[in-house]
Amino acid sequence: AVLRLRQELAIGYDAPLLVDGSLDLPAESADTVREDDAIRGAIERRAELKAASAEREGAKLATRAARAQRLPSVSLYADQGTTGRETDRLLGTYSYGVQLSMPMFDGMRIASQTSEQRARQREADASLQDTRRRIETEVRSAVLTLAASREEVAAASVRLRLAEQEVAQARERFRAGVSSNAEVITALIALNGARDLVIDALTSYHAARVSLASAQGTTTALP
């Protein structure tokens, strides 16, 4: 778990790390999140989506550059120098002009490059859409898991309270002489099982919080 935490926080494996906190259940308002807001925030923060978007923009520019090779190009040139005569006098020379170049036939090189860049652009578009859908799915799944985990904690807490009441009742009956010590032991065993269920439910709940924060790209800001 610590190795995974270091990976999520993007910190070195030899960097100091102090894990502090408890399995207490925070207030319901502390983890209430709207699904649309969570997805919007994830799209703004997730690094892989930014990388996919930058890759698509680069593919677009490469496609434009490949198409632009068909356009005519204009260039200016100028030259200045001196020339000598028999009288040993140096005369200035000047040369300048405008040159227009237009590609006519290049053995389909430009068409081939343009087709290649278009294919890369389509691939980048598909990759961006796939990344966006994957992030949206991760966020929606994390939101549902968090809600389910909180309900599991609530159910386990109810079961724990019932187990505590059963222990109290078993002890009262034992003191009143209407039951044996075995009933108290059975109730205590059930109480320990209920406590274990609460701990497991709380662990799953906090793991769901971390998963949601990871899906949103806010793991380092998790309270």
Summary of the structure (lengths in Angstrom):
residues: 223
radius of gyration: 35.9
end to end distance: 17.6
largest distance: 140.4
contacts: 553
relative contact order: 0.14
helix: 68%
strand: 11%
